[in-house]
Amino acid sequence: MIKERPDEKNDRIFLCERNGNYAKVQCTGSVCYCVDEQGNELRSSTVHISETGSVKC
């Protein structure tokens, strides 16, 4: 599932779980990062997309 956040000024599209929650790992461009339940990026969680498997959310 994909969820758009109209309050976002950038054009990110967030991935969601089947239950409607944001997926814990989000990717934009060449980076991936962890998010909380509201889709807010968690600090110090950004990695290059090639290292997505190493992200521990």
ABEGO torsion letter per residue (X at the ends): XBBBBAABABABBBBBBAAGBBBABBBBEABBBBBBAAGBBBBGABBBAAAAAABBX
